[in-house]
């Protein structure tokens, strides 16, 4: 392994339903973390804000099969307030001193490289300060990866590093940008003992941590600046909630080494991500990288123990649906040897097409292809549920 520097807010008031609930011990009941070969800490030199730098040397180079733990950041919802005061006022007993992710996120936000501000949406003022965006850790190079290959990312574990997240919206953003009257954000407590995210007392959603951004370095056609806001054929900000523990993401390689980035920690999300926000938090993830030489993909694919997942991406949601259908047809053809018409008709009766997200500029549809349809086939898979 070649290591460099490794192992050595929405404006407006935050509505704090979480403050009604005690938070002590909220992150203490997680199952044992899987073993890993190397740790990538959250340090400013490992982080880029809002874009995929083309001039950045790998922070880590690993062989195929290596398992890596990556500490991510996020959840700094205090804006201009004092973080310690904000935590106390919002009912959290955790402090900056006993929760490393807080201090690491603050340091990364202050000193790391960042993209310039993006052009504002129509009708909105330009940002008053420098650019921000997703807190991305990387790039991690996979030894021997070259354009024309693909890389399999096995998601062994994703878990929150802090006891809360937040979901927000603002005018001009999200799936109904013209209908949002004012900025709004809600603090959401994470109760890992019961595996739920608490919107407010008596209102809960299942806790389902995943990384919103997982991608390889985009192709040279995306130069000179590829922001992280929209996904693409390299992966990126897919916001696909299926990419949680036990799932797999397959990505085409466009640059030597592949150069993997991850960030945009989510604790839970609905299909659609309609406000442009999931439960935004700070996660750690344990990933295994497997290189497939000569296995060429046009677009990302995914898999979990029960489904193959075809992905469609386009600024036009109808075109994203078209791509998801055609990707699903190709996927089924590879799985069962079907021609176009048989795969297409099977898709119509057996595949569920879902809206991944409608808020990232490039929108997403994913097709869930049940493995159970293929009664004469078995599909060995690396993950075994605990």
C-alpha positions in Angstrom: 0.0 0.0 0.0 1.2 3.5 -0.8 -0.2 5.9 1.8 0.0 9.7 1.7 -1.5 11.4 4.8 -3.4 8.3 5.7 -3.3 6.6 9.1 -0.3 8.8 10.1 -26.2 25.6 6.6 -29.8 26.0 5.5 -30.5 29.5 6.8 -33.5 30.1 9.1 -34.4 28.5 12.4 -33.8 24.9 13.1 -36.9 23.1 14.4 -35.6 20.8 17.1 -38.0 18.0 17.8 -34.9 16.0 18.8 -34.3 18.3 21.7 -37.4 16.9 23.4 -35.6 13.6 23.8 -32.5 12.6 25.8 -29.6 11.6 23.6 -27.2 9.9 26.0 -26.0 6.5 24.7 -27.8 7.0 21.4 -24.8 5.6 19.4 -23.7 2.8 21.7 -25.7 -0.2 20.6 -24.3 -0.8 17.1 -23.2 -4.3 16.1 -19.5 -5.0 15.9 -17.7 -3.3 13.1 -16.3 -5.6 10.4 -12.5 -6.0 10.1 -10.6 -3.7 7.7 -7.1 -3.4 6.4 -6.5 0.3 6.5 -8.2 3.5 8.0 -8.7 6.7 6.1 -9.2 9.4 8.7 -11.2 12.6 8.2 -8.4 15.2 7.8 -8.4 18.3 5.7 -5.7 16.9 3.4 -8.0 13.9 2.6 -11.0 16.1 1.9 -12.4 18.1 -1.1 -15.5 20.2 -0.8 -18.0 20.1 -3.6 -15.9 18.7 -6.5 -13.7 15.9 -7.9 -10.2 17.4 -8.3 -8.3 16.3 -11.3 -4.9 17.4 -10.0 -4.9 15.6 -6.7 -2.6 12.6 -6.0 -4.2 9.6 -4.4 -4.4 9.7 -0.6 -4.2 5.9 -0.7 -3.3 3.1 -3.2 -4.6 -0.4 -2.5 -4.6 -3.7 -4.2 -7.8 -5.4 -5.4 -9.5 -7.1 -2.4 -8.4 -4.5 0.2 -11.0 -3.4 2.8 -10.9 0.2 3.8 -12.6 2.1 6.6 -13.3 5.7 5.7 -14.3 8.3 8.3 -16.7 10.8 6.8 -17.9 14.2 8.1 -21.0 16.4 8.1 -23.8 17.4 10.3 -22.4 20.8 11.2 -25.8 22.5 11.4 -24.8 25.3 13.8 -24.0 27.9 11.1 -22.6 31.0 12.8 -23.4 29.8 16.3 -20.9 28.4 18.8 -21.0 24.6 18.1 -20.9 23.6 21.8 -23.7 26.0 22.6 -25.7 24.8 19.7 -25.4 21.1 20.8 -26.5 22.0 24.3 -29.4 24.1 23.2 -30.6 21.3 21.0 -30.7 18.8 23.8 -27.5 16.8 23.0 -25.3 15.6 25.8 -22.5 14.7 23.4 -19.7 17.3 23.3 -17.1 18.4 20.8 -14.5 16.7 23.0 -16.1 13.3 23.2 -17.3 13.1 19.5 -14.3 13.3 17.2 -16.4 13.7 14.1 -17.5 17.2 15.2 -13.9 18.6 15.5 -12.8 16.8 12.3 -15.7 18.3 10.3 -15.0 21.8 11.6 -11.3 21.5 10.7 -12.1 20.2 7.2 -14.6 22.9 6.5 -12.2 25.6 7.5 -9.0 24.6 5.7 -9.7 22.1 2.9 -9.8 22.6 -0.8 -13.2 23.6 -2.2 -14.9 24.3 -5.5 -15.8 27.9 -6.3 -19.4 28.9 -5.7 -21.9 27.3 -8.2 -24.1 29.6 -10.2 -27.3 30.3 -8.2 -30.6 28.9 -9.2 -32.9 31.3 -11.2 -34.3 33.9 -8.9 -31.8 33.3 -6.1 -28.9 35.5 -5.0 -25.3 34.3 -5.5 -23.5 32.9 -2.5 -21.8 35.5 -0.3 -18.8 33.3 0.5 -16.6 30.6 -1.0 -18.0 27.4 -2.5 -19.1 24.4 -0.3 -20.9 21.2 -1.1 -20.4 17.6 -0.4 -17.5 16.7 1.9 -15.7 14.1 -0.2 -12.9 11.9 1.1 -10.5 10.6 -1.5 -9.2 9.8 -4.0 -8.3 6.2 -3.3 -6.5 4.4 -6.2 -7.0 0.7 -6.9 -3.8 -0.8 -8.2 -3.9 -1.9 -11.8 -7.3 -0.2 -12.7 -7.4 1.3 -16.1 -10.0 2.8 -18.5 -12.2 -0.1 -19.8 -12.1 -1.9 -16.4 -14.7 -1.7 -13.7 -14.5 -1.6 -9.9 -16.8 -3.4 -7.5 -17.4 -1.6 -4.3 -18.7 -3.9 -1.6 -20.4 -2.0 1.2 -19.6 -4.0 4.4 -20.7 -1.4 6.9 -22.1 2.2 7.1 -22.8 3.7 10.5 -23.4 7.2 12.0 -20.5 9.0 13.8 -22.7 11.6 15.5 -26.1 11.3 17.3 -28.2 13.4 14.9 -28.7 14.6 11.3 -30.9 17.2 9.7 -33.3 17.5 6.8 -33.9 20.9 5.2 -35.4 22.8 2.3 -35.3 26.4 0.9 -37.1 28.4 -1.9 -35.9 27.5 -5.4 -34.7 24.0 -4.5 -36.0 20.5 -4.4 -38.8 18.7 -6.3 -41.3 21.6 -5.9 -38.9 24.6 -5.9 -41.7 27.2 -6.6 -43.8 26.1 -3.7 -41.3 26.4 -0.8 -42.2 29.6 1.1 -39.1 30.0 3.3 -35.9 28.1 4.5 -36.6 25.3 7.0 -34.5 22.7 8.7 -35.4 20.0 11.2 -32.9 18.3 13.5 -33.4 14.5 13.5 -32.1 12.4 16.4 -30.6 9.0 15.6 -31.5 6.2 17.9 -29.3 3.2 17.0 -30.6 1.1 19.9 -34.0 1.0 18.2 -32.6 1.5 14.7 -34.8 4.6 14.0 -34.4 8.3 13.1 -36.6 10.4 15.2 -38.2 13.3 13.3 -39.9 14.4 16.5 -41.5 12.7 19.4 -43.9 10.1 18.1 -42.7 10.4 14.4 -39.9 8.0 13.3 -38.4 6.5 10.2 -36.2 3.4 9.9 -32.5 4.2 10.3 -30.8 3.2 7.0 -27.3 4.8 6.7 -25.6 5.0 3.4 -23.2 7.2 1.5 -25.0 9.6 -0.9 -21.8 10.0 -3.0 -19.7 7.1 -4.1 -17.9 7.5 -7.4 -14.7 7.2 -9.4 -12.8 10.1 -11.0 -14.9 11.3 -14.0 -13.6 11.2 -17.6 -11.5 13.9 -19.1 -14.6 15.2 -20.9 -15.8 16.6 -17.6 -12.8 18.8 -17.1 -11.8 21.4 -15.9 -14.2 21.3 -13.0 -16.6 18.5 -12.2 -18.8 19.4 -9.3 -20.2 16.7 -7.0 -23.8 17.9 -7.1 -25.0 15.8 -10.0 -24.3 12.1 -10.6 -23.0 10.6 -13.8 -21.7 7.5 -15.5 -18.8 7.5 -13.0 -21.3 7.3 -10.1 -21.0 10.2 -7.7 -24.0 11.7 -6.0 -26.4 8.8 -6.9 -28.4 9.3 -3.6 -29.5 5.6 -4.1 -30.8 4.5 -0.7 -30.3 0.8 -1.6 -26.5 1.3 -1.3 -26.5 0.3 2.4 -24.9 -2.5 4.4 -24.6 -5.7 2.2 -25.0 -4.0 -1.1 -22.6 -3.6 -4.0 -21.9 -0.8 -6.5 -20.2 -1.5 -9.8 -18.6 1.5 -11.6 -16.8 2.0 -14.9 -13.2 3.2 -14.7 -12.2 6.3 -16.6 -8.8 7.2 -15.1 -5.8 5.2 -14.2 -6.3 3.8 -10.7 -10.1 4.5 -10.8 -9.7 7.1 -8.0 -12.6 6.6 -5.6 -14.3 9.3 -3.6 -17.1 9.1 -1.1 -19.1 11.5 1.1 -22.6 13.0 1.6 -23.4 10.9 4.7 -27.0 10.0 5.0 -28.8 8.3 8.0 -32.1 7.8 6.2 -33.8 8.9 2.9 -36.9 8.3 1.0 -36.9 7.5 -2.7 -37.0 10.8 -4.5 -35.1 12.8 -1.8 -37.6 15.5 -2.7 -36.4 18.4 -0.6 -32.8 18.0 -1.9 -31.9 16.7 1.5 -31.8 13.3 3.3 -31.1 13.0 7.0 -27.7 14.6 6.5 -25.2 13.4 9.1 -21.6 12.1 9.4 -21.0 8.4 8.7 -18.1 6.0 8.7 -18.1 3.3 6.0 -16.2 0.0 5.5 -15.7 -0.8 1.9 -14.0 -3.5 -0.1 -12.6 -2.7 -3.6 -12.5 -5.5 -6.2 -11.0 -4.8 -9.6 -12.6 -6.5 -12.7 -10.0 -6.3 -15.6 -11.6 -6.0 -19.0 -15.2 -5.8 -17.6 -16.5 -2.7 -19.3 -19.6 -0.9 -18.1 -21.3 2.1 -19.7 -23.1 3.1 -16.5 -23.2 2.3 -12.8 -24.9 -0.9 -11.6 -25.8 -2.2 -8.2 -26.7 -5.4 -6.4 -27.9 -6.6 -3.0 -28.7 -10.1 -1.7 -32.2 -10.1 -3.2 -32.0 -7.8 -6.3 -29.9 -6.7 -9.2 -30.3 -2.9 -9.7 -30.2 -1.1 -13.0 -29.6 2.7 -12.9 -30.8 5.4 -15.2 -29.5 9.0 -15.1 -30.4 12.1 -17.0 -31.5 15.7 -16.4 -34.9 14.7 -18.0 -36.6 12.2 -15.7 -38.3 10.6 -18.7 -34.9 10.0 -20.3 -33.6 8.6 -17.0 -36.5 6.1 -17.0 -35.6 5.2 -20.6 -32.0 4.5 -19.6 -33.0 2.5 -16.6 -35.2 0.3 -18.8 -32.5 -0.3 -21.4 -29.9 -0.9 -18.7 -32.3 -3.4 -17.1 -32.8 -5.1 -20.4 -29.0 -5.5 -20.8 -28.7 -6.7 -17.2 -31.4 -9.3 -17.6 -29.8 -10.4 -20.9 -26.6 -11.1 -19.1 -28.3 -12.8 -16.2 -30.6 -15.2 -18.2 -29.5 -15.0 -21.8 -32.7 -13.3 -23.0 -32.9 -11.2 -26.2 -34.3 -7.7 -26.2 -38.0 -8.6 -26.5 -37.9 -11.3 -23.8 -36.0 -9.1 -21.4 -38.2 -6.1 -22.1 -41.4 -8.0 -21.5 -40.1 -9.6 -18.3 -39.2 -6.1 -17.1 -42.8 -5.0 -17.5 -44.1 -7.8 -15.2 -41.3 -8.4 -12.8 -39.1 -5.3 -12.3 -40.0 -2.3 -10.1 -38.8 1.0 -11.4 -38.4 3.6 -8.7 -37.5 7.3 -8.6 -34.1 7.5 -7.0 -33.9 11.3 -6.7 -35.3 14.3 -8.5 -33.1 17.1 -7.1 -29.5 16.7 -8.2 -29.8 18.3 -11.7 -29.2 14.9 -13.2 -32.1 12.8 -12.0 -32.3 9.1 -11.2 -34.4 6.1 -11.8 -33.5 2.6 -10.5 -34.9 -0.7 -11.6 -35.1 -3.5 -8.9 -34.7 -6.8 -10.6 -35.6 -9.7 -8.2 -33.2 -12.6 -8.2 -36.0 -14.8 -7.1 -37.6 -14.6 -10.6 -34.9 -16.9 -12.0 -35.8 -20.2 -10.4 -33.2 -22.3 -12.2 -30.3 -20.1 -11.3 -28.3 -19.4 -8.2 -26.4 -16.2 -7.6 -23.5 -16.6 -5.2 -23.1 -13.4 -3.2 -20.5 -12.2 -0.8 -22.8 -10.9 1.9 -24.4 -13.0 4.6 -26.9 -11.3 6.8 -26.1 -11.5 10.5 
